[in-house]
Amino acid sequence: MRIHIGSDHAGLEFKGKIISHLESQGHEVTDHGPHTFDPLDDYPIFCIPAAIATAADVGSLGIVLGGSGNGEQIAANKVKGIRAALVWNETTAIAAREHNDANVIAIGGRMHTQDQALALVDLFIATPFTHEERHERRIGLITNFEETGTI
Protein backbone atom coordinates (compact mmCIF):
# COMPACT_ATOMS: atom_id res chain seq x y z
CA MET A 1 0.00 0.00 0.00
CA ARG A 2 1.21 3.53 -0.79
CA ILE A 3 0.74 5.93 2.11
CA HIS A 4 1.28 9.70 2.23
CA ILE A 5 1.97 11.25 5.61
CA GLY A 6 2.35 14.78 6.96
CA SER A 7 2.31 16.40 10.38
CA ASP A 8 3.29 19.43 12.36
CA HIS A 9 5.76 19.71 15.22
CA ALA A 10 3.32 18.05 17.64
CA GLY A 11 3.02 15.00 15.41
CA LEU A 12 6.65 14.82 14.29
CA GLU A 13 7.79 12.14 16.76
CA PHE A 14 4.77 9.92 16.06
CA LYS A 15 5.23 10.44 12.33
CA GLY A 16 8.70 8.91 12.43
CA LYS A 17 7.49 5.94 14.44
CA ILE A 18 4.50 5.40 12.15
CA ILE A 19 6.71 5.56 9.05
CA SER A 20 9.10 2.96 10.48
CA HIS A 21 6.17 0.75 11.50
CA LEU A 22 4.53 0.95 8.07
CA GLU A 23 7.75 0.39 6.15
CA SER A 24 8.50 -2.68 8.28
CA GLN A 25 5.16 -4.06 7.06
CA GLY A 26 6.15 -3.48 3.44
CA HIS A 27 4.17 -0.29 2.81
CA GLU A 28 5.60 2.44 0.60
CA VAL A 29 5.49 5.70 2.61
CA THR A 30 6.03 9.22 1.29
CA ASP A 31 6.86 11.74 4.02
CA HIS A 32 5.56 15.23 3.22
CA GLY A 33 7.26 16.77 6.24
CA PRO A 34 8.25 18.30 8.43
CA HIS A 35 11.66 16.70 8.65
CA THR A 36 12.98 18.73 11.58
CA PHE A 37 11.39 20.07 14.74
CA ASP A 38 10.14 23.66 14.57
CA PRO A 39 7.68 24.54 17.36
CA LEU A 40 6.27 27.36 15.21
CA ASP A 41 5.61 25.38 12.02
CA ASP A 42 2.20 25.42 10.39
CA TYR A 43 0.42 22.10 9.79
CA PRO A 44 -1.30 23.12 6.52
CA ILE A 45 2.12 23.34 4.85
CA PHE A 46 2.65 19.61 5.42
CA CYS A 47 -0.85 18.16 5.69
CA ILE A 48 -2.30 19.70 2.54
CA PRO A 49 0.50 18.30 0.33
CA ALA A 50 -0.02 14.87 1.92
CA ALA A 51 -3.73 15.11 1.08
CA ILE A 52 -3.04 16.36 -2.47
CA ALA A 53 -0.69 13.44 -3.05
CA THR A 54 -3.26 10.98 -1.66
CA ALA A 55 -5.98 12.35 -3.93
CA ALA A 56 -3.67 12.16 -6.97
CA ASP A 57 -2.37 8.67 -6.14
CA VAL A 58 -5.42 6.47 -6.72
CA GLY A 59 -5.57 3.60 -4.25
CA SER A 60 -3.25 5.23 -1.74
CA LEU A 61 -4.12 6.34 1.78
CA GLY A 62 -3.00 9.31 3.83
CA ILE A 63 -2.22 10.08 7.46
CA VAL A 64 -2.03 13.56 8.98
CA LEU A 65 -0.84 14.17 12.53
CA GLY A 66 -0.85 17.06 14.94
CA GLY A 67 -1.48 17.79 18.58
CA SER A 68 -5.19 16.99 18.45
CA GLY A 69 -5.60 16.04 14.80
CA ASN A 70 -8.46 18.51 14.39
CA GLY A 71 -6.71 21.20 12.36
CA GLU A 72 -4.90 18.60 10.30
CA GLN A 73 -8.19 16.92 9.42
CA ILE A 74 -9.74 20.26 8.47
CA ALA A 75 -6.78 21.13 6.25
CA ALA A 76 -6.82 17.72 4.52
CA ASN A 77 -10.57 17.97 3.90
CA LYS A 78 -10.05 21.17 1.89
CA VAL A 79 -8.45 19.05 -0.85
CA LYS A 80 -10.87 17.89 -3.55
CA GLY A 81 -11.38 14.14 -3.38
CA ILE A 82 -10.28 13.76 0.22
CA ARG A 83 -12.44 12.30 2.94
CA ALA A 84 -10.35 12.77 6.08
CA ALA A 85 -11.60 11.37 9.37
CA LEU A 86 -10.39 12.23 12.84
CA VAL A 87 -9.85 8.92 14.61
CA TRP A 88 -9.50 8.62 18.37
CA ASN A 89 -10.41 5.00 19.06
CA GLU A 90 -10.77 1.67 17.30
CA THR A 91 -14.44 2.21 16.46
CA THR A 92 -13.80 5.50 14.68
CA ALA A 93 -10.81 4.07 12.76
CA ILE A 94 -12.94 1.18 11.49
CA ALA A 95 -16.02 3.29 10.74
CA ALA A 96 -13.90 5.80 8.81
CA ARG A 97 -13.16 3.10 6.26
CA GLU A 98 -16.29 0.91 6.44
CA HIS A 99 -18.87 3.72 6.35
CA ASN A 100 -17.08 6.74 4.89
CA ASP A 101 -14.44 5.21 2.63
CA ALA A 102 -12.06 7.73 4.21
CA ASN A 103 -8.79 7.98 2.37
CA VAL A 104 -7.01 10.03 5.05
CA ILE A 105 -7.01 9.76 8.82
CA ALA A 106 -6.04 12.42 11.31
CA ILE A 107 -4.56 11.42 14.65
CA GLY A 108 -3.68 13.62 17.61
CA GLY A 109 -0.12 13.00 18.70
CA ARG A 110 -0.86 14.44 22.12
CA MET A 111 -3.96 12.28 22.56
CA HIS A 112 -2.53 8.76 22.29
CA THR A 113 0.34 6.55 23.26
CA GLN A 114 2.56 5.26 20.50
CA ASP A 115 0.96 1.82 20.67
CA GLN A 116 -2.54 3.31 20.46
CA ALA A 117 -1.62 5.42 17.43
CA LEU A 118 -0.07 2.45 15.64
CA ALA A 119 -3.15 0.34 16.36
CA LEU A 120 -5.39 3.05 14.85
CA VAL A 121 -3.22 3.24 11.75
CA ASP A 122 -3.23 -0.55 11.36
CA LEU A 123 -7.02 -0.75 11.72
CA PHE A 124 -7.53 2.04 9.19
CA ILE A 125 -5.30 0.38 6.61
CA ALA A 126 -6.70 -3.12 7.16
CA THR A 127 -10.39 -2.19 7.07
CA PRO A 128 -12.10 -2.22 3.66
CA PHE A 129 -15.01 -0.04 2.57
CA THR A 130 -18.26 -2.04 2.77
CA HIS A 131 -19.76 -0.71 -0.48
CA GLU A 132 -23.19 -0.83 1.18
CA GLU A 133 -25.69 1.16 -0.88
CA ARG A 134 -26.48 3.61 1.94
CA HIS A 135 -22.81 4.45 2.41
CA GLU A 136 -22.17 4.81 -1.31
CA ARG A 137 -25.25 7.05 -1.58
CA ARG A 138 -24.02 9.32 1.21
CA ILE A 139 -20.50 9.54 -0.20
CA GLY A 140 -22.08 10.34 -3.56
CA LEU A 141 -23.98 13.23 -2.01
CA ILE A 142 -20.75 14.59 -0.54
CA THR A 143 -18.90 14.17 -3.83
CA ASN A 144 -21.72 15.86 -5.73
CA PHE A 145 -21.59 18.81 -3.35
CA GLU A 146 -17.83 18.99 -3.75
CA GLU A 147 -18.25 19.09 -7.54
CA THR A 148 -21.32 21.30 -7.91
CA GLY A 149 -21.87 23.14 -4.64
CA THR A 150 -25.37 21.70 -4.37
CA ILE A 151 -26.87 18.76 -2.54
C-alpha angles and dihedrals in degrees: 000000000000113000129187118204136186136164145161129244092285092056098038097098093046090046092060092048092047092049092051091046093050095045090051087058091053099258120144107233127192113199112211093186170195098205098180133037116265114163090203099051121127118236096214089066090063105025098050093054089049089053093045090052091048092051091048095045103069112215095020127115132217138216125198123188136192140137095293101000091232100107091040091054091048092050093048092049090059088071114093111248096021124122103185119184127196106228123196104158141018094270094055092046091053095042091050089065102029098046106020104029085226113192096191131042127199120210129186110232091201093050102059144041118245092256092050092050092049091049090053091050092048093049092048093051095043097047117089127210110259096221088216110166094240092054093045089049092052094046088049090055090052092047091048090052090048090053102039108017091237134097 
